[in-house]
Every structure is written in structure tokens, then in C-alpha cells.
């Protein structure tokens, strides 16, 4: 315990791994034997169960979507199921969450602006249509010049 308390064991390097011990007389020295290395540049091979996981997640989402649509008494709840299968793409599972986050932000901002325009121009059709055209133009400009998924926030 004396050496452990002074830190003598803390800086020791791990022993080299040797895959196989050379047999005497075959001309292979321990220094020539291959050592295992981790190649970070080689892509990780996809396993055979990844499509099954995606299928299970999509099926579960497809079963939950009509349940939510029926709970909120939507007029045509079958569109929720269809939307799940349109949105589901195996390469973009994390990107769907980013898109939906920005779409929710855009929907909330769009609803607030719509309420503001209706409250401001309740009886003036021309002023309301002018404000609506200005808002649509501003959203189009924002979605054209915003990068990545933040452009989805401008579609509200």
C-alpha cells in the first residue's frame, strides 16, 4: 500500500497486447506480431436489426397517432396515421424532431399574428388583406434566407 499512496501505480502504462505467441524457430519475434488498433475512419457496419427497430418505432407511432386524433375529436383522424408514414424516414429520425420543434414555434407565432391582425382589422377587409399579404411576404423572405431547420419556423 505504500506505493499506491505515493502514486507509484497511477502512471504505469498498460502492457502491450499480443494476439498470438510466436512459436520458437519460426522467425517471428514478439515485436513483429500485430497489435489490435481501432480504425476510426472506417464506417461502422449497419447491423441487420436496425430496419426492424425503425419498423417497430414507426408502427408504434402509427398506432398512437389515431389514438391522439380520436382523443381530440378531429374531423378526419385517418390523416394522422398517413402523416406518420409520410414523415417517417429511417435516415432522418433525429431531424424530424428538429423540424417539428421549429414548426411548432412557427405555428405559435403565426397564430399570434393572425389573432393580432383580426383584432386590429376586424371590420376593414382591405387593411386585413394588406396586413396578411405583408405577413406572408415576411414569412417567405424569412424562410428563403434562414438556414437549416430554422426555415420551418417561418412557414407559420
Legacy VTK file of the C-alpha trace (Angstrom):
# vtk DataFile Version 3.0
C-alpha trace
ASCII
DATASET POLYDATA
POINTS 156 float
0.000 0.000 0.000
2.979 2.277 0.380
3.456 2.587 -3.403
-0.253 3.120 -4.052
-0.455 6.015 -1.609
2.518 7.771 -3.192
1.159 7.409 -6.718
3.680 4.867 -7.966
0.895 2.786 -9.549
-1.009 5.676 -11.100
1.372 6.396 -14.002
2.100 2.873 -15.169
1.243 2.158 -18.773
-0.850 -0.921 -19.605
1.036 -3.881 -21.030
1.113 -4.327 -24.807
-1.436 -6.767 -26.147
-0.059 -9.582 -28.270
-2.505 -11.518 -30.442
-0.592 -14.798 -30.511
2.592 -16.050 -29.026
5.192 -16.925 -31.677
6.417 -20.468 -31.801
10.145 -20.861 -31.325
12.100 -21.366 -34.514
9.607 -19.820 -36.987
11.397 -16.472 -37.276
8.628 -14.294 -35.792
9.595 -12.123 -32.882
7.101 -10.653 -30.409
7.870 -7.175 -31.790
6.663 -8.247 -35.278
3.319 -9.630 -34.101
0.308 -7.465 -34.986
-1.304 -5.284 -32.316
-5.040 -4.524 -32.347
-5.869 -0.975 -33.395
-9.117 0.938 -33.602
-9.729 2.401 -37.054
-11.944 5.469 -36.627
-12.077 6.297 -40.334
-13.829 3.079 -41.333
-17.626 3.371 -41.133
-19.404 1.193 -38.630
-21.306 -1.552 -40.451
-25.072 -1.464 -40.086
-26.467 -4.437 -38.335
-29.403 -6.473 -39.540
-31.774 -5.385 -36.749
-31.751 -1.622 -37.433
-34.601 -1.823 -40.003
-36.671 -3.838 -37.549
-36.243 -1.191 -34.866
-37.285 1.509 -37.330
-40.322 -0.544 -38.359
-41.325 -1.069 -34.720
-40.985 2.642 -33.922
-42.977 3.636 -36.990
-45.709 1.106 -36.220
-45.959 2.303 -32.621
-46.156 5.910 -33.802
-48.769 4.941 -36.377
-50.908 3.355 -33.675
-50.545 6.277 -31.266
-51.359 8.970 -33.871
-55.004 7.924 -34.489
-55.477 7.496 -30.752
-54.436 11.111 -30.220
-56.580 12.229 -33.190
-59.650 10.437 -31.774
-58.938 11.902 -28.333
-59.042 15.445 -29.737
-62.147 14.622 -31.852
-60.557 15.601 -35.140
-62.863 15.513 -38.173
-60.706 13.125 -40.209
-58.406 11.223 -37.836
-57.039 8.902 -40.535
-54.822 11.764 -41.752
-52.783 11.432 -38.563
-51.828 7.862 -39.475
-50.979 8.866 -43.029
-48.834 11.740 -41.767
-46.794 9.366 -39.600
-45.908 7.187 -42.560
-45.103 10.184 -44.780
-42.824 11.780 -42.195
-41.090 8.549 -41.119
-37.754 8.160 -42.874
-35.022 5.926 -41.468
-32.147 8.302 -42.207
-33.789 11.302 -40.568
-35.199 10.172 -37.239
-33.489 12.941 -35.252
-34.110 15.538 -37.913
-37.864 15.072 -37.690
-37.713 16.275 -34.082
-35.795 19.393 -35.121
-38.281 20.120 -37.905
-41.256 19.638 -35.619
-39.746 21.916 -32.965
-39.352 24.762 -35.442
-42.786 24.105 -36.946
-44.359 24.410 -33.501
-42.570 27.723 -32.983
-43.781 28.921 -36.395
-47.344 27.816 -35.676
-47.448 29.644 -32.346
-46.030 32.842 -33.864
-48.383 32.564 -36.873
-51.413 32.095 -34.619
-50.417 35.126 -32.536
-50.012 37.279 -35.650
-53.348 36.043 -37.027
-55.107 36.988 -33.784
-53.385 40.363 -33.841
-54.475 41.037 -37.441
-58.074 40.011 -36.740
-58.202 42.172 -33.606
-56.617 45.146 -35.392
-58.631 44.986 -38.625
-61.934 43.408 -37.570
-64.144 45.385 -39.991
-61.621 46.525 -42.606
-61.163 43.886 -45.293
-58.640 45.805 -47.354
-56.442 46.580 -44.359
-56.671 42.950 -43.189
-55.727 41.576 -46.614
-52.851 44.072 -46.848
-51.550 43.009 -43.428
-51.950 39.347 -44.341
-50.066 39.871 -47.621
-47.299 41.689 -45.739
-47.081 38.823 -43.215
-46.932 36.161 -45.943
-44.215 38.136 -47.734
-42.240 38.440 -44.490
-42.569 34.684 -43.854
-41.466 33.906 -47.399
-38.451 36.200 -47.075
-37.530 34.640 -43.714
-37.798 31.076 -44.975
-35.671 31.918 -48.019
-32.803 33.427 -46.031
-32.866 31.290 -42.895
-30.560 28.267 -42.816
-31.154 24.677 -41.722
-34.331 23.712 -39.920
-34.982 27.225 -38.629
-36.626 27.983 -42.002
-39.532 25.798 -40.880
-40.328 28.400 -38.228
-41.043 30.923 -40.971
-43.759 28.764 -42.541
-46.222 29.686 -39.783
LINES 1 157
156 0 1 2 3 4 5 6 7 8 9 10 11 12 13 14 15 16 17 18 19 20 21 22 23 24 25 26 27 28 29 30 31 32 33 34 35 36 37 38 39 40 41 42 43 44 45 46 47 48 49 50 51 52 53 54 55 56 57 58 59 60 61 62 63 64 65 66 67 68 69 70 71 72 73 74 75 76 77 78 79 80 81 82 83 84 85 86 87 88 89 90 91 92 93 94 95 96 97 98 99 100 101 102 103 104 105 106 107 108 109 110 111 112 113 114 115 116 117 118 119 120 121 122 123 124 125 126 127 128 129 130 131 132 133 134 135 136 137 138 139 140 141 142 143 144 145 146 147 148 149 150 151 152 153 154 155
